[in-house]
Amino acid sequence: MTQKITLSIPDRLHEKLNEWRSSFNLSKMFQDALSDAIERKEAFSKKLCEEFDMTQIINRLHQEKEQWLKNFYNAGRNRGFGWAQGAHYQDLLYVLACNDTCNSEQEIVRHSRFKAYFADLYDAHGLTRYAQKSGVDHEKKFLQGWFDGVNAFWNEVREHI
């Protein structure tokens, strides 16, 4: 049994195809090319499984990811603590309240009062670059660390104010 599929090709290629269509068996060409591509993928996959311990590789990558996220959290915590040291009282209270009431950490990043600060912070820590290429786990960890740093500072000074 055969299945019918539809392919899309660029206009320029279609023009050239029309010139030579009678000299090609397009169905056979596609079948052969697809079979070759699938065979290469299967061979590569088999080779990976035979030559490498995928469980070990996955475990290593998982550990590296956890360390990477921990580094972002720690960097955020340090920056949050440092920000809090120089923050105006009103800004500090706003951030502390936002930490309890904001729908997400992103709310503080987009707030007009802090937007420029966070834009510089994101650039300094490569958050923008990574956010464009992958998920946002690292950004969440960084902001969680940032809020934790602000809270740690506040816990140290609030009894003395």
Biotite code that builds the C-alpha atoms (Angstrom):
import biotite.structure as struc

atoms = struc.array([
    struc.Atom([0.000, 0.000, 0.000], chain_id="A", res_id=1, res_name="MET", atom_name="CA", element="C"),
    struc.Atom([1.235, 3.488, -0.737], chain_id="A", res_id=2, res_name="THR", atom_name="CA", element="C"),
    struc.Atom([0.451, 6.812, 0.868], chain_id="A", res_id=3, res_name="GLN", atom_name="CA", element="C"),
    struc.Atom([0.149, 10.099, -0.962], chain_id="A", res_id=4, res_name="LYS", atom_name="CA", element="C"),
    struc.Atom([1.881, 13.189, 0.461], chain_id="A", res_id=5, res_name="ILE", atom_name="CA", element="C"),
    struc.Atom([2.250, 16.777, -0.669], chain_id="A", res_id=6, res_name="THR", atom_name="CA", element="C"),
    struc.Atom([5.619, 18.513, -0.872], chain_id="A", res_id=7, res_name="LEU", atom_name="CA", element="C"),
    struc.Atom([6.402, 22.210, -1.055], chain_id="A", res_id=8, res_name="SER", atom_name="CA", element="C"),
    struc.Atom([9.280, 23.561, -3.086], chain_id="A", res_id=9, res_name="ILE", atom_name="CA", element="C"),
    struc.Atom([10.445, 27.121, -3.776], chain_id="A", res_id=10, res_name="PRO", atom_name="CA", element="C"),
    struc.Atom([9.131, 28.830, -6.920], chain_id="A", res_id=11, res_name="ASP", atom_name="CA", element="C"),
    struc.Atom([12.556, 28.885, -8.595], chain_id="A", res_id=12, res_name="ARG", atom_name="CA", element="C"),
    struc.Atom([12.990, 25.135, -8.113], chain_id="A", res_id=13, res_name="LEU", atom_name="CA", element="C"),
    struc.Atom([9.467, 24.541, -9.407], chain_id="A", res_id=14, res_name="HIS", atom_name="CA", element="C"),
    struc.Atom([10.302, 26.454, -12.602], chain_id="A", res_id=15, res_name="GLU", atom_name="CA", element="C"),
    struc.Atom([13.374, 24.290, -13.169], chain_id="A", res_id=16, res_name="LYS", atom_name="CA", element="C"),
    struc.Atom([11.396, 21.161, -12.355], chain_id="A", res_id=17, res_name="LEU", atom_name="CA", element="C"),
    struc.Atom([8.852, 21.997, -15.030], chain_id="A", res_id=18, res_name="ASN", atom_name="CA", element="C"),
    struc.Atom([11.656, 22.164, -17.599], chain_id="A", res_id=19, res_name="GLU", atom_name="CA", element="C"),
    struc.Atom([12.926, 18.677, -16.740], chain_id="A", res_id=20, res_name="TRP", atom_name="CA", element="C"),
    struc.Atom([9.846, 16.945, -15.307], chain_id="A", res_id=21, res_name="ARG", atom_name="CA", element="C"),
    struc.Atom([9.594, 14.312, -18.042], chain_id="A", res_id=22, res_name="SER", atom_name="CA", element="C"),
    struc.Atom([13.118, 13.073, -17.362], chain_id="A", res_id=23, res_name="SER", atom_name="CA", element="C"),
    struc.Atom([12.533, 12.388, -13.660], chain_id="A", res_id=24, res_name="PHE", atom_name="CA", element="C"),
    struc.Atom([10.534, 9.857, -11.720], chain_id="A", res_id=25, res_name="ASN", atom_name="CA", element="C"),
    struc.Atom([9.862, 12.209, -8.815], chain_id="A", res_id=26, res_name="LEU", atom_name="CA", element="C"),
    struc.Atom([8.145, 9.608, -6.707], chain_id="A", res_id=27, res_name="SER", atom_name="CA", element="C"),
    struc.Atom([11.103, 7.208, -7.000], chain_id="A", res_id=28, res_name="LYS", atom_name="CA", element="C"),
    struc.Atom([13.634, 10.024, -6.382], chain_id="A", res_id=29, res_name="MET", atom_name="CA", element="C"),
    struc.Atom([11.835, 11.072, -3.211], chain_id="A", res_id=30, res_name="PHE", atom_name="CA", element="C"),
    struc.Atom([11.461, 7.493, -1.974], chain_id="A", res_id=31, res_name="GLN", atom_name="CA", element="C"),
    struc.Atom([15.163, 6.817, -2.498], chain_id="A", res_id=32, res_name="ASP", atom_name="CA", element="C"),
    struc.Atom([16.257, 10.067, -0.853], chain_id="A", res_id=33, res_name="ALA", atom_name="CA", element="C"),
    struc.Atom([13.920, 9.561, 2.101], chain_id="A", res_id=34, res_name="LEU", atom_name="CA", element="C"),
    struc.Atom([15.025, 5.943, 2.568], chain_id="A", res_id=35, res_name="SER", atom_name="CA", element="C"),
    struc.Atom([18.683, 7.016, 2.563], chain_id="A", res_id=36, res_name="ASP", atom_name="CA", element="C"),
    struc.Atom([18.029, 9.806, 5.076], chain_id="A", res_id=37, res_name="ALA", atom_name="CA", element="C"),
    struc.Atom([16.152, 7.464, 7.422], chain_id="A", res_id=38, res_name="ILE", atom_name="CA", element="C"),
    struc.Atom([18.882, 4.814, 7.163], chain_id="A", res_id=39, res_name="GLU", atom_name="CA", element="C"),
    struc.Atom([21.543, 7.415, 8.072], chain_id="A", res_id=40, res_name="ARG", atom_name="CA", element="C"),
    struc.Atom([19.482, 8.615, 11.071], chain_id="A", res_id=41, res_name="LYS", atom_name="CA", element="C"),
    struc.Atom([18.910, 5.069, 12.295], chain_id="A", res_id=42, res_name="GLU", atom_name="CA", element="C"),
    struc.Atom([22.592, 4.173, 11.861], chain_id="A", res_id=43, res_name="ALA", atom_name="CA", element="C"),
    struc.Atom([23.649, 7.305, 13.736], chain_id="A", res_id=44, res_name="PHE", atom_name="CA", element="C"),
    struc.Atom([21.189, 6.597, 16.545], chain_id="A", res_id=45, res_name="SER", atom_name="CA", element="C"),
    struc.Atom([22.363, 2.982, 16.788], chain_id="A", res_id=46, res_name="LYS", atom_name="CA", element="C"),
    struc.Atom([26.004, 4.081, 16.831], chain_id="A", res_id=47, res_name="LYS", atom_name="CA", element="C"),
    struc.Atom([25.293, 6.552, 19.635], chain_id="A", res_id=48, res_name="LEU", atom_name="CA", element="C"),
    struc.Atom([23.627, 3.879, 21.726], chain_id="A", res_id=49, res_name="CYS", atom_name="CA", element="C"),
    struc.Atom([26.410, 1.353, 21.114], chain_id="A", res_id=50, res_name="GLU", atom_name="CA", element="C"),
    struc.Atom([29.393, 3.677, 21.588], chain_id="A", res_id=51, res_name="GLU", atom_name="CA", element="C"),
    struc.Atom([28.129, 5.856, 24.398], chain_id="A", res_id=52, res_name="PHE", atom_name="CA", element="C"),
    struc.Atom([26.366, 5.233, 27.657], chain_id="A", res_id=53, res_name="ASP", atom_name="CA", element="C"),
    struc.Atom([23.400, 7.542, 27.122], chain_id="A", res_id=54, res_name="MET", atom_name="CA", element="C"),
    struc.Atom([22.292, 7.199, 30.750], chain_id="A", res_id=55, res_name="THR", atom_name="CA", element="C"),
    struc.Atom([25.700, 8.426, 31.878], chain_id="A", res_id=56, res_name="GLN", atom_name="CA", element="C"),
    struc.Atom([25.613, 11.312, 29.400], chain_id="A", res_id=57, res_name="ILE", atom_name="CA", element="C"),
    struc.Atom([22.121, 12.319, 30.497], chain_id="A", res_id=58, res_name="ILE", atom_name="CA", element="C"),
    struc.Atom([23.139, 12.181, 34.165], chain_id="A", res_id=59, res_name="ASN", atom_name="CA", element="C"),
    struc.Atom([26.205, 14.318, 33.471], chain_id="A", res_id=60, res_name="ARG", atom_name="CA", element="C"),
    struc.Atom([24.178, 16.884, 31.555], chain_id="A", res_id=61, res_name="LEU", atom_name="CA", element="C"),
    struc.Atom([21.578, 16.933, 34.326], chain_id="A", res_id=62, res_name="HIS", atom_name="CA", element="C"),
    struc.Atom([24.277, 17.636, 36.914], chain_id="A", res_id=63, res_name="GLN", atom_name="CA", element="C"),
    struc.Atom([25.756, 20.370, 34.726], chain_id="A", res_id=64, res_name="GLU", atom_name="CA", element="C"),
    struc.Atom([22.310, 21.938, 34.325], chain_id="A", res_id=65, res_name="LYS", atom_name="CA", element="C"),
    struc.Atom([21.729, 21.884, 38.089], chain_id="A", res_id=66, res_name="GLU", atom_name="CA", element="C"),
    struc.Atom([25.102, 23.560, 38.676], chain_id="A", res_id=67, res_name="GLN", atom_name="CA", element="C"),
    struc.Atom([24.363, 26.097, 35.948], chain_id="A", res_id=68, res_name="TRP", atom_name="CA", element="C"),
    struc.Atom([21.020, 26.960, 37.559], chain_id="A", res_id=69, res_name="LEU", atom_name="CA", element="C"),
    struc.Atom([22.646, 27.152, 40.998], chain_id="A", res_id=70, res_name="LYS", atom_name="CA", element="C"),
    struc.Atom([25.201, 29.598, 39.590], chain_id="A", res_id=71, res_name="ASN", atom_name="CA", element="C"),
    struc.Atom([22.413, 31.800, 38.233], chain_id="A", res_id=72, res_name="PHE", atom_name="CA", element="C"),
    struc.Atom([20.602, 31.643, 41.585], chain_id="A", res_id=73, res_name="TYR", atom_name="CA", element="C"),
    struc.Atom([23.764, 32.624, 43.477], chain_id="A", res_id=74, res_name="ASN", atom_name="CA", element="C"),
    struc.Atom([24.535, 35.451, 41.055], chain_id="A", res_id=75, res_name="ALA", atom_name="CA", element="C"),
    struc.Atom([20.974, 36.720, 41.450], chain_id="A", res_id=76, res_name="GLY", atom_name="CA", element="C"),
    struc.Atom([21.173, 36.495, 45.235], chain_id="A", res_id=77, res_name="ARG", atom_name="CA", element="C"),
    struc.Atom([24.424, 38.449, 45.306], chain_id="A", res_id=78, res_name="ASN", atom_name="CA", element="C"),
    struc.Atom([23.044, 41.115, 42.963], chain_id="A", res_id=79, res_name="ARG", atom_name="CA", element="C"),
    struc.Atom([19.796, 41.369, 44.936], chain_id="A", res_id=80, res_name="GLY", atom_name="CA", element="C"),
    struc.Atom([21.664, 41.779, 48.212], chain_id="A", res_id=81, res_name="PHE", atom_name="CA", element="C"),
    struc.Atom([23.903, 44.400, 46.609], chain_id="A", res_id=82, res_name="GLY", atom_name="CA", element="C"),
    struc.Atom([20.936, 46.257, 45.139], chain_id="A", res_id=83, res_name="TRP", atom_name="CA", element="C"),
    struc.Atom([19.176, 46.300, 48.514], chain_id="A", res_id=84, res_name="ALA", atom_name="CA", element="C"),
    struc.Atom([22.220, 47.842, 50.192], chain_id="A", res_id=85, res_name="GLN", atom_name="CA", element="C"),
    struc.Atom([21.942, 50.933, 47.992], chain_id="A", res_id=86, res_name="GLY", atom_name="CA", element="C"),
    struc.Atom([18.170, 50.979, 47.520], chain_id="A", res_id=87, res_name="ALA", atom_name="CA", element="C"),
    struc.Atom([15.944, 53.790, 48.682], chain_id="A", res_id=88, res_name="HIS", atom_name="CA", element="C"),
    struc.Atom([13.628, 52.776, 51.495], chain_id="A", res_id=89, res_name="TYR", atom_name="CA", element="C"),
    struc.Atom([10.522, 53.212, 49.322], chain_id="A", res_id=90, res_name="GLN", atom_name="CA", element="C"),
    struc.Atom([11.989, 51.018, 46.540], chain_id="A", res_id=91, res_name="ASP", atom_name="CA", element="C"),
    struc.Atom([12.996, 48.390, 49.063], chain_id="A", res_id=92, res_name="LEU", atom_name="CA", element="C"),
    struc.Atom([9.464, 48.263, 50.503], chain_id="A", res_id=93, res_name="LEU", atom_name="CA", element="C"),
    struc.Atom([8.004, 48.054, 46.994], chain_id="A", res_id=94, res_name="TYR", atom_name="CA", element="C"),
    struc.Atom([10.211, 45.111, 46.046], chain_id="A", res_id=95, res_name="VAL", atom_name="CA", element="C"),
    struc.Atom([9.484, 43.312, 49.321], chain_id="A", res_id=96, res_name="LEU", atom_name="CA", element="C"),
    struc.Atom([5.746, 43.764, 48.783], chain_id="A", res_id=97, res_name="ALA", atom_name="CA", element="C"),
    struc.Atom([6.061, 42.692, 45.148], chain_id="A", res_id=98, res_name="CYS", atom_name="CA", element="C"),
    struc.Atom([7.858, 39.536, 46.206], chain_id="A", res_id=99, res_name="ASN", atom_name="CA", element="C"),
    struc.Atom([4.756, 38.606, 48.221], chain_id="A", res_id=100, res_name="ASP", atom_name="CA", element="C"),
    struc.Atom([2.063, 39.859, 45.838], chain_id="A", res_id=101, res_name="THR", atom_name="CA", element="C"),
    struc.Atom([3.445, 39.831, 42.274], chain_id="A", res_id=102, res_name="CYS", atom_name="CA", element="C"),
    struc.Atom([1.982, 37.258, 39.923], chain_id="A", res_id=103, res_name="ASN", atom_name="CA", element="C"),
    struc.Atom([5.481, 36.446, 38.702], chain_id="A", res_id=104, res_name="SER", atom_name="CA", element="C"),
    struc.Atom([9.063, 37.548, 39.114], chain_id="A", res_id=105, res_name="GLU", atom_name="CA", element="C"),
    struc.Atom([8.764, 39.070, 35.662], chain_id="A", res_id=106, res_name="GLN", atom_name="CA", element="C"),
    struc.Atom([6.437, 41.759, 36.991], chain_id="A", res_id=107, res_name="GLU", atom_name="CA", element="C"),
    struc.Atom([9.283, 43.559, 38.758], chain_id="A", res_id=108, res_name="ILE", atom_name="CA", element="C"),
    struc.Atom([11.506, 43.270, 35.668], chain_id="A", res_id=109, res_name="VAL", atom_name="CA", element="C"),
    struc.Atom([8.912, 45.038, 33.522], chain_id="A", res_id=110, res_name="ARG", atom_name="CA", element="C"),
    struc.Atom([8.033, 47.718, 36.092], chain_id="A", res_id=111, res_name="HIS", atom_name="CA", element="C"),
    struc.Atom([8.990, 51.166, 34.793], chain_id="A", res_id=112, res_name="SER", atom_name="CA", element="C"),
    struc.Atom([10.864, 51.975, 38.016], chain_id="A", res_id=113, res_name="ARG", atom_name="CA", element="C"),
    struc.Atom([13.220, 48.996, 37.630], chain_id="A", res_id=114, res_name="PHE", atom_name="CA", element="C"),
    struc.Atom([13.191, 48.259, 33.890], chain_id="A", res_id=115, res_name="LYS", atom_name="CA", element="C"),
    struc.Atom([16.536, 49.918, 33.080], chain_id="A", res_id=116, res_name="ALA", atom_name="CA", element="C"),
    struc.Atom([18.219, 48.308, 36.097], chain_id="A", res_id=117, res_name="TYR", atom_name="CA", element="C"),
    struc.Atom([17.085, 44.833, 35.069], chain_id="A", res_id=118, res_name="PHE", atom_name="CA", element="C"),
    struc.Atom([17.957, 45.409, 31.407], chain_id="A", res_id=119, res_name="ALA", atom_name="CA", element="C"),
    struc.Atom([21.559, 46.110, 32.459], chain_id="A", res_id=120, res_name="ASP", atom_name="CA", element="C"),
    struc.Atom([21.511, 43.166, 34.854], chain_id="A", res_id=121, res_name="LEU", atom_name="CA", element="C"),
    struc.Atom([20.227, 40.804, 32.167], chain_id="A", res_id=122, res_name="TYR", atom_name="CA", element="C"),
    struc.Atom([22.955, 41.945, 29.785], chain_id="A", res_id=123, res_name="ASP", atom_name="CA", element="C"),
    struc.Atom([25.654, 41.578, 32.437], chain_id="A", res_id=124, res_name="ALA", atom_name="CA", element="C"),
    struc.Atom([24.643, 37.987, 33.195], chain_id="A", res_id=125, res_name="HIS", atom_name="CA", element="C"),
    struc.Atom([23.755, 36.866, 29.677], chain_id="A", res_id=126, res_name="GLY", atom_name="CA", element="C"),
    struc.Atom([20.126, 36.264, 30.587], chain_id="A", res_id=127, res_name="LEU", atom_name="CA", element="C"),
    struc.Atom([18.846, 37.828, 27.387], chain_id="A", res_id=128, res_name="THR", atom_name="CA", element="C"),
    struc.Atom([21.162, 35.724, 25.233], chain_id="A", res_id=129, res_name="ARG", atom_name="CA", element="C"),
    struc.Atom([20.170, 32.456, 26.893], chain_id="A", res_id=130, res_name="TYR", atom_name="CA", element="C"),
    struc.Atom([16.462, 33.316, 27.001], chain_id="A", res_id=131, res_name="ALA", atom_name="CA", element="C"),
    struc.Atom([16.475, 33.637, 23.218], chain_id="A", res_id=132, res_name="GLN", atom_name="CA", element="C"),
    struc.Atom([18.093, 30.247, 22.752], chain_id="A", res_id=133, res_name="LYS", atom_name="CA", element="C"),
    struc.Atom([16.435, 28.094, 25.368], chain_id="A", res_id=134, res_name="SER", atom_name="CA", element="C"),
    struc.Atom([13.983, 27.874, 28.205], chain_id="A", res_id=135, res_name="GLY", atom_name="CA", element="C"),
    struc.Atom([13.753, 30.336, 30.995], chain_id="A", res_id=136, res_name="VAL", atom_name="CA", element="C"),
    struc.Atom([14.667, 28.147, 34.000], chain_id="A", res_id=137, res_name="ASP", atom_name="CA", element="C"),
    struc.Atom([17.889, 30.067, 34.492], chain_id="A", res_id=138, res_name="HIS", atom_name="CA", element="C"),
    struc.Atom([16.048, 33.392, 34.458], chain_id="A", res_id=139, res_name="GLU", atom_name="CA", element="C"),
    struc.Atom([13.594, 32.181, 37.099], chain_id="A", res_id=140, res_name="LYS", atom_name="CA", element="C"),
    struc.Atom([16.477, 30.958, 39.264], chain_id="A", res_id=141, res_name="LYS", atom_name="CA", element="C"),
    struc.Atom([18.289, 34.274, 38.870], chain_id="A", res_id=142, res_name="PHE", atom_name="CA", element="C"),
    struc.Atom([15.208, 36.277, 39.859], chain_id="A", res_id=143, res_name="LEU", atom_name="CA", element="C"),
    struc.Atom([14.412, 33.913, 42.715], chain_id="A", res_id=144, res_name="GLN", atom_name="CA", element="C"),
    struc.Atom([17.963, 34.436, 43.953], chain_id="A", res_id=145, res_name="GLY", atom_name="CA", element="C"),
    struc.Atom([17.624, 38.199, 43.474], chain_id="A", res_id=146, res_name="TRP", atom_name="CA", element="C"),
    struc.Atom([14.476, 38.354, 45.615], chain_id="A", res_id=147, res_name="PHE", atom_name="CA", element="C"),
    struc.Atom([16.093, 36.063, 48.199], chain_id="A", res_id=148, res_name="ASP", atom_name="CA", element="C"),
    struc.Atom([19.092, 38.409, 48.334], chain_id="A", res_id=149, res_name="GLY", atom_name="CA", element="C"),
    struc.Atom([16.840, 41.430, 48.871], chain_id="A", res_id=150, res_name="VAL", atom_name="CA", element="C"),
    struc.Atom([14.966, 39.530, 51.603], chain_id="A", res_id=151, res_name="ASN", atom_name="CA", element="C"),
    struc.Atom([18.212, 38.423, 53.253], chain_id="A", res_id=152, res_name="ALA", atom_name="CA", element="C"),
    struc.Atom([19.350, 42.054, 53.405], chain_id="A", res_id=153, res_name="PHE", atom_name="CA", element="C"),
    struc.Atom([15.972, 43.156, 54.776], chain_id="A", res_id=154, res_name="TRP", atom_name="CA", element="C"),
    struc.Atom([16.045, 40.469, 57.472], chain_id="A", res_id=155, res_name="ASN", atom_name="CA", element="C"),
    struc.Atom([19.427, 41.795, 58.593], chain_id="A", res_id=156, res_name="GLU", atom_name="CA", element="C"),
    struc.Atom([18.393, 45.443, 58.831], chain_id="A", res_id=157, res_name="VAL", atom_name="CA", element="C"),
    struc.Atom([14.643, 45.658, 59.537], chain_id="A", res_id=158, res_name="ARG", atom_name="CA", element="C"),
    struc.Atom([14.961, 45.362, 63.316], chain_id="A", res_id=159, res_name="GLU", atom_name="CA", element="C"),
    struc.Atom([17.428, 48.269, 63.327], chain_id="A", res_id=160, res_name="HIS", atom_name="CA", element="C"),
    struc.Atom([15.399, 50.718, 61.248], chain_id="A", res_id=161, res_name="ILE", atom_name="CA", element="C"),
])
